Amino acid sequence: QQVRHKIAVANPLNKPARFIGMSSNPCIRFAQELEVPAKSERTLDLLFRPVEEGEGTADVTLKSDELGVYPYNVVWRATPAGL
């Protein structure tokens, strides 16, 4: 199953800002690239779809040429699927 976590991204600039997400774990990814209009806020989904049981951490980064780099550390745990 897939789990979604919403992340709010604000753009204080007077021009649009584009964000690209990257993850050190292939089971964790961003749903899409995001462009945030000037002086506004949007959310994007961080998706987690584990392929096996386990737990660990992952480095996740949002990068914007206009606003810089936003690093996150994700702590995850995958349990057996329910029937």
C-alpha positions in Angstrom: 0.0 0.0 0.0 1.0 3.6 -0.5 1.2 6.2 2.2 1.0 10.0 1.5 2.4 12.8 3.6 1.7 16.4 2.6 4.5 19.0 2.7 3.6 22.7 2.6 5.9 24.8 0.5 5.8 28.7 0.6 7.2 31.1 -2.0 7.8 34.6 -0.5 9.3 35.8 -3.8 7.7 38.1 -6.4 8.2 35.4 -9.1 7.3 31.7 -9.4 9.5 29.1 -7.7 10.0 25.6 -9.0 10.7 22.7 -6.6 12.2 19.3 -7.5 12.2 16.4 -4.9 14.9 13.8 -4.4 15.2 10.8 -2.1 17.9 8.4 -1.0 15.4 5.6 -0.7 13.7 4.4 -3.9 10.5 3.5 -2.0 10.1 7.2 -1.0 9.4 9.8 -3.7 7.6 13.0 -4.4 4.4 12.7 -6.5 5.5 15.5 -8.9 7.6 18.5 -9.4 5.9 21.7 -8.2 5.7 25.3 -9.2 4.6 27.7 -6.6 3.3 31.0 -7.8 4.7 34.3 -6.4 3.7 35.1 -2.8 1.7 31.9 -2.3 1.8 28.4 -0.8 1.2 24.9 -2.2 1.4 21.4 -0.9 3.0 18.4 -2.5 2.8 14.7 -1.6 5.7 12.7 -0.3 4.8 9.1 -1.2 6.0 5.9 0.5 5.4 2.5 -1.0 7.5 -0.1 0.7 8.3 -3.4 -1.1 9.3 -5.3 2.0 9.2 -5.2 5.8 11.8 -3.2 7.6 12.7 0.2 9.0 15.3 2.9 8.5 15.9 6.5 7.6 16.1 8.3 4.3 17.4 11.7 3.2 14.8 13.6 1.3 15.5 17.0 -0.4 13.4 19.6 -2.0 15.5 21.8 -4.3 14.6 25.2 -5.8 16.9 27.3 -7.9 15.1 30.3 -6.7 14.8 29.4 -2.9 17.6 26.9 -2.2 17.7 23.4 -0.7 15.3 22.0 2.0 16.7 18.8 3.5 14.5 16.4 5.5 15.3 13.2 7.4 12.5 10.6 7.1 12.2 7.9 9.7 10.2 5.0 8.2 8.9 1.6 9.2 7.1 -1.0 7.0 5.0 -3.7 8.7 3.4 -6.8 7.1 0.3 -6.0 5.0 -3.0 -6.8 6.5 -5.3 -9.3 4.9 
